Amino acid sequence: MTQPPDLTNPEERAAYKSELRGVMQWPRLAGFITVIAGAGILITTKSLEAPPAWALNSGWIVLGAGWIILLYAMVQRTLYHRRRMRGADTQD
C-alpha cells in the first residue's frame, strides 16, 4: 500500500498533477481527435447541397465514438485518483 500524496505540500502537489496528467493520456488524445474528426465530417457533409445520408450517419457515429472514448478516459482517471487518495496500490 502506498501513501497518498500530500496536497498541502506544493512540490508534492505539482508532482501529483504531473502524474495525474499522464493517466489515460493517449485515450484522451484519441477521443479528442475522434470528436474533432466527427465534427469535421458533419460540418463538411452539412455544407453540401444534397448530403448523402450515409455521410451524415457516419459523422454522428464518429462523433459519438469520440465522446464515448473521452468519457471512458475521464472515468478511469477519476477512479485512479480515488484509489490514489485512499493510498491503494495503483499498479496493475
N, C-alpha and C positions, 0 to 999 in steps of 0.2 A: 504494500500500500504506500502510495506516495503522498507527500504533503501538498495541500492546495497552495497556490501562490498567495503571498501576502500582498493584497492590492493596495494597502496603505503605503507601501514602500514604492517610490517612483521607479526605481530600477527594475524591481520585480514586476510591476505593472506594465512597464514598457516591454519587458521580455515576454510576458504572458500575451500581450496584444500581438506581438510578432508571431508567437506560437499559434495563437488562435487564427491569425490571418492565413496561416499555411494549411489549416484544416479544411479539407474539401475544396482546395483552391482550383484544381483542374475541373471538377464537375461544375463549380460555379461559373468558371470561364466558359465552359462548353454550353451551359444553359443560357448564358448571356448572349453568346454568339448565335445560338439557335433561335432565341427570341428575336434578335435583330434580323436574322435571315428570314424568319416567318413574316415579320412586319414588312420587310423589303419586298417579299413575294406578293403580299397583299396590296401594298401601295402600287407596285408596278402593274399588277393584274387589274386593279380597280381603275387605273388610268387608261386602260384600253377601252376602245369604243364598245366592243362586244366581248367581254371577258369570258373565256370558257369556264364552265362550272368546275372542271377538274383542277384548274389552276387556283381558283378561289378556295376550294376544299383543301388542296394541298397546303396552301398558305396558312389556313386555320389549323391544320394538323401540325405543321411545323411549329407554329406559334404556341400551340397547346403543349407540345412535347417539350419545348424550351422552358415553359413555366413549370412543368412537372419536374424537370431536371433541377431547376433552381429551387423549387420547394423542397425536394429531397435533400439537396445540399444544405439548405438552411436548417432543416430538422436535424440532420446528422451533426451539424456544427453545434446546434443548441444542446443536443444530447451529450456531445463531447464536453462542452462547457459545464454542464450539470455534474457529469461524472468527475471532472477535474476539480470542481469546487468541493465535492464531497471527499476528495482525497482518494478516490478509487483509482486503481491501475488502469490507465487508458491504452496500454499496449496490448494489441491483439496477437 
